[in-house]
C-alpha cells in the first residue's frame, strides 16, 4: 500500500482565534494563494450527487463493530478508517451533525482507542504505520479545526503532531516506520498535509520541520519535472509526482518552477482520461492529482477534473463502491469520494 538532527519539540495549543502566521524563509504554511486567481471554471458537483450518495451509503455499510474500516491485510486500519471518516466529512457531516455523524464518531473513537504510548495512531504497527498515522492525524486536525474542540481529540492530535516532528529524518522526509531513518515522497506528503491541517487548527508546528520537508521533496524531482520515490536515482511515476506537487502546495508554496515542471509532467504523462495511466496506486494518484490540479486552477484544473470525474464514475460498482484490488473497497471508496467531492470545499484542507 502506498499509503515514513532530531530535537524534541513541545507543542502548544494556540488560542481558539485563528493563529497568527509565522513567516518562513520562502515558505508560509498559512499564506493563502494569490487573490488574483480567477473564479473556479468548474460547476458544482450536483450532477454527481447520485453517485456520491450511493458511494457514501456503501461506505457506511463497510464500518465494523469497533468503528474501523478495512479488510484483509488492512482490516482495523487507522489510515483507511481516517480516510472513510474524511469522505463523510467531505459531504458536510461532522461528529455532531449530518446523516453520517455516527460513522464519524465511531471512527474517531476507534482512532482514540489506538493511540500508542509514543503518540502513534495505529491499531497494527506492522504494515507501514506512518501512512495510517498521517491520515489519522489529518482527520483529528480537520475535526478539531471544525470547532469540535473535544479534549480527547486535542490531546491525541498534539501527541500525533509531536511524533511527526520527532520522526522526520535527516533528509527532511518520513518513511513507513516512526523512526528517523530513510524517507520517501509518498509517506512524506501524508505528514506534510497533516501538519498543514494541524497548524490551521491552532496546533504549533515548527517552521524548521516544514522547511526541511520542502527541501527533501525538491531533491526528489527529476530533471524532466516528475518526482521519483526517494532521493536515490529512480524513474518518475504519476502518483508520486502528484504527491510531490501537492506537498509543495501544502507547504505554502503556490508559484514555483518546481510546481510548474511537476504540473507539466503530469499533464504530459498522466492525463486522467488515458487508459495507459499506471494502474498501481491508482486511487492514491487521483487523490493527490486532483488536489494538485485544483490548487493550480485554470485550464489545467478544468481539463483534469473533467477527466478524473468521468474515469471515477466509470469505475463505480453497481453497489456504489469503488474497489481497490490491493487495499480493498473501503480504501477505494473513501479515496474516490474525497476526490469527487473536492470542488464542494467542505473539507478545509482541500480548499484552494
C-alpha positions as CSV (number, residue, x, y, z in Angstrom):
1,X,0.0,0.0,0.0
2,X,1.3,3.4,-0.8
3,X,-0.2,4.9,1.7
4,X,8.0,7.1,6.6
5,X,19.2,16.4,13.7
6,X,16.1,15.3,15.7
7,X,15.1,17.5,18.6
8,X,12.1,17.1,20.9
9,X,9.6,19.9,20.3
10,X,7.0,20.8,22.9
11,X,3.8,21.7,21.0
12,X,1.4,24.3,22.4
13,X,-2.2,24.9,21.6
14,X,-2.9,28.4,20.2
15,X,-5.9,30.4,21.3
16,X,-9.2,29.5,19.6
17,X,-8.8,32.5,17.4
18,X,-7.1,32.0,14.1
19,X,-3.4,31.6,14.8
20,X,-1.0,34.3,13.5
21,X,1.1,33.0,10.6
22,X,4.8,32.5,11.3
23,X,6.8,33.7,8.3
24,X,9.1,31.1,6.8
25,X,12.1,31.7,4.6
26,X,10.4,31.4,1.3
27,X,7.6,29.2,2.8
28,X,4.5,30.2,4.7
29,X,2.1,27.3,5.6
30,X,-0.7,29.8,6.3
31,X,-0.3,32.1,3.4
32,X,-3.3,32.0,1.1
33,X,-2.8,31.5,-2.6
34,X,-2.8,34.6,-4.8
35,X,-6.0,36.5,-4.7
36,X,-6.0,37.2,-8.4
37,X,-6.7,33.5,-9.1
38,X,-9.7,33.5,-11.5
39,X,-13.0,32.0,-10.4
40,X,-13.3,28.3,-10.5
41,X,-14.3,27.4,-14.1
42,X,-16.0,24.2,-13.0
43,X,-19.6,24.0,-11.9
44,X,-20.6,22.4,-8.6
45,X,-20.9,18.7,-8.3
46,X,-24.7,18.5,-8.2
47,X,-24.7,16.2,-11.2
48,X,-22.5,13.8,-9.3
49,X,-24.9,13.6,-6.4
50,X,-26.5,10.2,-7.2
51,X,-23.0,8.5,-7.5
52,X,-21.8,10.2,-4.3
53,X,-24.9,9.3,-2.3
54,X,-24.6,5.7,-3.4
55,X,-20.9,5.7,-2.5
56,X,-21.5,7.1,0.9
57,X,-24.2,4.6,1.7
58,X,-21.9,1.8,0.5
59,X,-19.1,3.1,2.6
60,X,-21.2,3.3,5.8
61,X,-22.1,-0.4,5.4
62,X,-18.3,-1.3,5.5
63,X,-17.8,0.0,9.0
64,X,-17.3,-2.8,11.5
65,X,-18.3,-3.0,15.2
66,X,-15.2,-1.3,16.6
67,X,-15.7,1.7,14.3
68,X,-12.9,0.9,12.0
69,X,-12.8,0.3,8.2
70,X,-10.7,-2.0,6.1
71,X,-10.5,-5.7,5.2
72,X,-7.8,-8.4,4.9
73,X,-4.3,-7.2,5.5
74,X,-5.7,-3.7,6.1
75,X,-8.5,-4.6,8.5
76,X,-8.9,-2.3,11.5
77,X,-6.6,0.1,9.8
78,X,-6.0,3.6,11.1
79,X,-5.4,5.2,7.7
80,X,-8.3,3.5,5.9
81,X,-10.6,4.4,8.9
82,X,-9.5,8.0,8.8
83,X,-10.0,8.3,5.1
84,X,-13.5,6.9,5.4
85,X,-14.4,9.5,8.0
86,X,-12.9,12.3,5.9
87,X,-15.1,11.1,3.0
88,X,-18.2,11.6,5.2
89,X,-16.9,15.0,6.3
90,X,-16.4,16.0,2.7
91,X,-20.2,15.6,2.4
92,X,-20.7,18.1,5.2
93,X,-21.1,15.7,8.0
94,X,-19.4,16.2,11.4
95,X,-19.4,14.2,14.6
96,X,-22.4,16.0,15.9
97,X,-24.1,16.9,12.6
98,X,-25.3,15.1,9.5
99,X,-26.6,11.8,8.3
100,X,-23.2,10.1,8.8
101,X,-22.3,11.7,12.1
102,X,-22.5,8.3,13.9
103,X,-20.0,6.8,11.4
104,X,-17.6,9.7,12.0
105,X,-17.9,9.5,15.8
106,X,-17.2,5.8,15.8
107,X,-14.2,6.1,13.5
108,X,-12.8,8.8,15.8
109,X,-13.4,6.6,18.9
110,X,-11.5,3.8,17.1
111,X,-8.5,6.1,16.5
112,X,-8.5,7.4,20.0
113,X,-8.6,3.9,21.4
114,X,-5.5,3.0,19.5
115,X,-3.1,5.9,20.4
116,X,0.2,4.2,21.1
117,X,2.4,5.4,24.1
118,X,4.6,7.1,21.5
119,X,1.6,9.1,20.1
120,X,1.4,6.9,17.0
121,X,-2.1,6.4,15.7
122,X,-2.1,2.7,14.8
123,X,-4.0,-0.5,15.6
124,X,-1.5,-2.5,13.6
125,X,2.2,-1.3,13.6
126,X,3.4,-3.9,11.1
127,X,2.2,-2.5,7.8
128,X,3.8,0.9,7.2
129,X,2.0,2.6,10.2
130,X,3.2,6.1,9.2
131,X,0.7,6.1,6.3
132,X,-2.1,5.5,8.7
133,X,-0.6,7.9,11.2
134,X,-0.5,10.7,8.7
135,X,-4.1,10.2,7.5
136,X,-5.2,9.7,11.2
137,X,-3.6,13.0,12.2
138,X,-5.2,14.7,9.3
139,X,-8.6,13.5,10.4
140,X,-8.1,14.7,14.0
141,X,-6.9,18.1,12.8
142,X,-9.8,18.6,10.5
143,X,-12.2,17.6,13.3
144,X,-10.5,19.8,15.8
145,X,-10.3,22.7,13.4
146,X,-14.0,22.5,12.7
147,X,-14.7,23.8,16.2
148,X,-15.3,20.3,17.5
149,X,-13.0,21.2,20.5
150,X,-13.0,17.8,22.1
151,X,-10.3,17.4,24.8
152,X,-9.5,13.8,23.9
153,X,-9.2,14.8,20.2
154,X,-6.9,17.7,21.1
155,X,-4.7,15.5,23.4
156,X,-4.3,12.9,20.7
157,X,-3.7,15.5,18.0
158,X,-0.9,17.2,19.9
159,X,0.8,13.9,20.5
160,X,0.4,12.8,16.9
161,X,1.9,16.1,15.6
162,X,4.8,15.8,18.1
163,X,5.5,12.3,16.8
164,X,5.6,13.5,13.2
165,X,8.1,16.3,14.2
166,X,10.3,13.9,16.1
167,X,10.5,11.2,13.4
168,X,11.5,13.4,10.5
169,X,14.7,12.0,9.2
170,X,17.9,13.9,8.5
171,X,17.0,14.3,4.8
172,X,13.7,16.0,5.8
173,X,11.2,13.3,5.0
174,X,9.4,10.3,6.5
175,X,9.2,6.6,5.8
176,X,7.0,3.7,6.8
177,X,8.0,3.4,10.4
178,X,8.0,6.1,13.1
179,X,11.8,6.3,13.3
180,X,14.1,8.9,11.6
181,X,15.7,6.5,9.2
182,X,15.1,6.8,5.4
183,X,12.3,8.6,3.6
184,X,10.1,8.6,0.6
185,X,7.8,11.1,-1.2
186,X,4.6,9.1,-0.7
187,X,4.8,8.9,3.1
188,X,6.1,12.5,3.3
189,X,3.1,14.1,1.7
190,X,0.9,12.4,4.3
191,X,2.8,14.0,7.1
192,X,3.0,17.5,5.5
193,X,-0.7,17.5,4.8
194,X,-1.4,16.5,8.4
195,X,0.9,19.3,9.7
196,X,-0.8,21.9,7.5
197,X,-4.2,20.9,8.8
198,X,-3.0,20.8,12.4
199,X,-1.5,24.3,12.1
200,X,-4.8,25.6,10.7
201,X,-6.4,24.1,13.8
202,X,-4.2,26.1,16.1
203,X,-1.5,23.5,16.9
204,X,2.1,24.8,16.8
205,X,4.2,23.3,14.1
206,X,8.0,24.1,14.0
207,X,9.0,26.2,10.9
208,X,12.1,24.1,10.5
209,X,10.0,20.9,10.0
210,X,8.2,22.4,7.0
211,X,11.4,23.9,5.6
212,X,13.3,20.6,5.7
213,X,10.3,18.7,4.2
214,X,10.3,21.2,1.3
215,X,14.0,20.8,0.7
216,X,13.6,17.0,0.7
217,X,10.8,17.0,-1.8
218,X,12.6,19.4,-4.1
219,X,15.6,17.0,-4.2
220,X,13.3,14.1,-5.3
221,X,12.3,15.9,-8.5
222,X,13.9,14.6,-11.7
223,X,15.2,16.9,-14.4
224,X,12.1,16.1,-16.5
225,X,9.8,17.5,-13.8
226,X,8.5,14.2,-12.5
227,X,9.2,13.0,-8.9
228,X,11.0,9.8,-8.0
229,X,10.2,7.8,-5.0
230,X,13.3,8.5,-2.9
231,X,16.5,10.6,-3.1
232,X,18.4,7.9,-4.9
233,X,18.1,7.8,-8.7
234,X,14.8,6.4,-10.0
235,X,12.1,6.9,-12.5
236,X,9.2,9.3,-12.1
237,X,5.7,8.0,-11.7
238,X,2.4,9.9,-11.8
239,X,1.1,9.1,-8.3
240,X,4.3,10.2,-6.6
241,X,4.6,13.2,-8.9
242,X,1.1,14.3,-7.9
243,X,2.1,13.8,-4.3
244,X,5.3,15.8,-4.8
245,X,3.5,18.8,-6.3
246,X,0.8,18.6,-3.6
247,X,3.5,18.6,-0.9
248,X,4.8,22.0,-2.2
249,X,1.3,23.4,-2.3
250,X,0.5,22.3,1.3
251,X,3.8,23.7,2.5
252,X,2.5,27.1,1.4
253,X,4.3,27.4,-2.0
254,X,1.9,28.4,-4.7
255,X,4.1,29.7,-7.5
256,X,7.4,27.9,-8.1
257,X,9.4,26.4,-11.0
258,X,9.3,23.0,-9.4
259,X,5.5,23.1,-9.3
260,X,5.3,24.2,-12.9
261,X,7.6,21.4,-14.1
262,X,5.7,18.9,-12.0
263,X,2.3,20.0,-13.4
264,X,3.7,19.9,-16.9
265,X,4.9,16.4,-16.3
266,X,1.5,15.3,-15.1
267,X,-0.3,16.9,-18.0
268,X,2.0,15.1,-20.4
269,X,2.3,11.7,-18.8
270,X,-0.8,11.2,-16.7
271,X,-3.9,12.5,-18.4
272,X,-6.7,11.1,-16.3
273,X,-8.6,10.1,-19.5
274,X,-5.7,7.9,-20.7
275,X,-6.1,4.2,-20.3
276,X,-2.3,3.9,-20.3
277,X,-2.0,5.6,-16.9
278,X,-0.3,3.3,-14.4
279,X,-2.9,1.2,-12.6
280,X,-1.0,0.5,-9.3
281,X,-1.7,3.1,-6.7
282,X,-4.5,4.4,-9.0
283,X,-6.8,5.9,-6.3
284,X,-3.9,7.4,-4.5
285,X,-2.7,9.0,-7.7
286,X,-6.1,10.5,-8.4
287,X,-6.5,11.6,-4.8
288,X,-3.3,13.8,-5.0
289,X,-3.6,14.5,-8.7
290,X,-6.9,16.3,-8.3
291,X,-5.6,18.2,-5.3
292,X,-2.6,19.4,-7.2
293,X,-4.6,20.5,-10.2
294,X,-7.2,22.1,-8.1
295,X,-4.6,24.3,-6.5
296,X,-3.2,25.1,-9.9
297,X,-6.6,26.2,-11.1
298,X,-7.5,27.5,-14.6
299,X,-7.4,25.3,-17.7
300,X,-5.3,22.7,-16.1
301,X,-7.8,22.1,-13.4
302,X,-10.8,22.2,-15.7
303,X,-9.4,19.5,-18.0
304,X,-8.0,17.3,-15.2
305,X,-11.3,17.5,-13.2
306,X,-13.4,16.6,-16.3
307,X,-11.3,13.5,-17.0
308,X,-11.0,12.4,-13.4
309,X,-14.7,12.5,-12.6
310,X,-15.5,10.6,-15.8
311,X,-12.9,8.0,-15.1
312,X,-14.0,7.5,-11.5
313,X,-17.7,7.3,-12.3
314,X,-16.9,4.6,-14.9
315,X,-15.2,2.5,-12.1
316,X,-18.0,2.7,-9.6
317,X,-19.5,-0.8,-8.8
318,X,-23.2,-1.4,-9.0
319,X,-23.4,-1.5,-5.2
320,X,-21.9,2.0,-5.1
321,X,-18.4,1.1,-4.0
322,X,-15.1,1.6,-5.7
323,X,-12.8,-1.4,-5.4
324,X,-9.0,-1.1,-4.9
325,X,-7.6,-4.5,-5.7
326,X,-4.7,-4.2,-3.2
327,X,-6.2,-2.3,-0.2
328,X,-9.9,-3.1,-0.5
329,X,-13.3,-1.4,-1.1
330,X,-13.3,0.9,1.9
331,X,-10.0,2.5,0.8
332,X,-11.0,2.8,-2.8
333,X,-14.5,4.1,-2.0
334,X,-13.1,6.7,0.5
335,X,-10.5,7.9,-1.9
336,X,-12.9,8.2,-4.8
337,X,-15.5,10.0,-2.7
338,X,-13.0,12.6,-1.3
339,X,-11.8,13.2,-4.9
340,X,-15.3,13.6,-6.3
341,X,-16.4,15.9,-3.5
342,X,-13.3,18.1,-3.6
343,X,-14.9,21.0,-5.6
344,X,-17.5,21.4,-2.8
345,X,-14.8,22.7,-0.5
346,X,-16.3,21.3,2.7
347,X,-13.0,19.9,3.9
348,X,-10.9,22.9,4.9
349,X,-7.7,21.2,4.0
350,X,-8.8,20.8,0.4
351,X,-9.9,24.4,-0.2
352,X,-7.9,26.5,-2.6
